[in-house]
Amino acid sequence: MITVSQVVSEIIKRTPFLEDALRKDLVNLSAFARTYRKEVENLAKKPVKEGAIIMAAKRVASSLSMKDKTRRIFDAPREMIVRSNLFELTLKNTASLPLIRKLSMMKKEGGDCFLTITEGVFETTVIANINLKKEIIKYVDLKSVVSEIDDLCSITVRLQEENLHTPGVYYRLLKQLAWENINVIEVVSTTNEVTIILSREDVDRAFSELTKLYSS
């Protein structure tokens, strides 16, 4: 038979924002118990007192604070790069091969210009400096365009090498933005860096929020 602690743990795990708020001791546990009591009773298949739910939530909160392994990733000195004047173009894969070949040549010749290509199963997305747009469009079949977005910016975050084996690093970055209702248009990553693509109007707030990860 499933225990009350197991039920409470599952409820918390499926709600990431609640999990994070518990870790930071921001949750009114009495209100939590009242809200979820009926669901806990249904899953545990027995009557459950609110006090039992509160105790179970406290145990989960205690274990969460011990499991947060991402903290050491953000204890390192902050390394973030902001770029502006970008655009994004997404094409159906059936028409992307000639463009990818041309972009590969442009990237070699482009020096410090920002240009990234992500080839998915069905679509290919190109993100580049706006001054490359006219040249790129020459090689595009307009019927294959899925979406086109201008006036974008990027924030690139360099991460410690151990991020590769640390669960929750990307969640922590994106959660910080989601809590402030900042929309993420695209995420591009390599082993030790992640680039977040945003609208120009959101980039200042996003930079401020990501900076808090290194100062909290």
N, C-alpha and C positions, 0 to 999 in steps of 0.2 A: 504494500500500500504506500502511495506517495505521501510524504510528510509535509507539514505546513511550511517548514523551512525550504523544502525543494520547490514547492509551489511559488512561494514568495520570490525565491531566487530566479525562477523562470520568468515571472512577470517583470522583474527588474531588468533582466538580461535582454528581453525583447523590446525594451524602451530605452534606447541609448541616452536620451537627454535626462531621463529619470535616474539612470545609473550614474551619470556624471554629477547630477545634483546631490545624490546620496553620498558620493565620494567626498564632496565638498561640504557636507553637513548642512545643506540648504533645504532639506525636506522636513516638513512637519509630519512626523511619523504617526501621530494620532489621526491626522486627516488622511494620510495614506491608508491606514488600517480601515477607516470608515469607508473610504472610496472602493477599496478592493476586497472587502470582507466577503461579499456575496460570491465573487469570482473564486476566491480562495476556497470557500466552502464547497462550491460546485466541483472544483478540481480535486480537492482532498476527499470529497464525498463524505463529509461529516461536519457537524457544527464546529465553528472555530471562534474563539474569543478574540476581541481586538488586541488584547494584551499579548496574545501569542503571536499575532502578526507583527506587532511592534518589535518584539524580541527577535523574531526571525529577520526583520529588516535591519535591525542593529547589527546582527551577525554578518549579514551580507555587506553592509556598509564598511564594517571593519576589515573584511577580507578584500574589498575593492581597493582600499587605500594601500594595502600591502602589494596588490597585483599591478599597480600602475608603473610599468616599466618604461613608459615613454618619457618620464621626467628627466632622465639623464640625457636623452637626446637633445632636449631643449635647455639643458644646463650649460651647453657649450656656447661660445661667442656667436652672436647672431650674424648670419651671412644671407642677405636678401638683395636681389637686384630687381629694379622696376624698369620696365620698358613701356613706351607709349607708341601711338601711331601704328597700330597693327590692324590687320584684317584677317578674317577667316573665310575659307572657301571649302565647301564639302561637295564632292562629286560621287556619282555612282562609279563603282569599280570598273565597269565595262569600258569607261572612257578615260581612265586615269593613267594608264601606262605611259603614253607619250609625254604627258605632263610630268610624271615622276622622273623620267629620264632627263628632261630639260631642267627640272628643279635641282636634280643632283649636280648638274653642271653649274647652275647658278650659285649653288651653295659653296662649291669649291672656289668660285671666282668672286664671291660676295664679301669676303673679309669678315667684318664684325656684324653684318646685317643679320637680323633675326629671321630664321626660316626653319620651320619644322614640318615634317610630313608624317602623318599617322595613317597607316594602311590597315583598315579593318577587313572583316569578311565581306561586307557588302558595299562599304563606302571608304573613301579616302579623304582625309581632312588636311588642308594646308593652312598654316598660320604663318604670316610673314609681315615684314614692314610694308606700309602702305605704298612706299615709293617703288615697290616691285610689282604692284598690282597690274599695271598696264601690260607689262611684259608677260606676266603669268596668264592673263586673260587671253592673250594671243593663241595659247595652246589648249584652250578649253572649248569643248563643245557645250554651248550654253544649254542645250536640252538635257545635259547630264548633271547640271547643277542642282544639288539638293538644298543648299542654303548658302547665303552670303551675308557676312556680318562685318560692318566697318566700325571704326571708332573704338577699338579695343586696346586694352593694356594687359601687361603680364607682370606677375610677381614670381620670381624664381627663388626658391629656398634651398640652400645647400644644407645637406644633412650629414650627420656623423655616419661613418661606415657601418656601425652596428645597427643602423635603422633597418637594414635588410632582414635582420632576425629579431626585430622587436615588434610585436603585435600592437596595432592601434596608432601608429605614427600618422598615417594619412587621415584616419578618423579624427585625431586630435586637431590637425590643421583645418580640416573642412568643417568640423563641428564648431570651431571658433568663429567661422564665418556664418554658418547657418544660424547660430544663436542670435546674431545681429541682423538677420534677414538680408544677408549679402549674397546675391546670386552668382554662382560659378558657372561660366559658360563652357569651359573646357579644362581638363587637367592633362598635362603631358609630363612624363617622368622618365628619368634614367635611374641607374642604381643609387646614386647618392644626391640626386636633386629632383625637385618637383616644381613644375611651372604651372601656375594657376592663371587662367585667362578670364578676364573680367571686363565689364563695360567701363569706359573711362570714368563715369560718374561714381563708380563704386571703389575705384582703386585706392583712394586715400584712406577711406574707412577700413578697407581690407588690410592695408599695410599696418595701420594702427592696431587692429585686432591681432594680427599675426605677431606683431612686436610684443604684445602682452604675454605670449607664450614663453618668451625668454626672460620676462621680468617678474612673472608670478611665482 
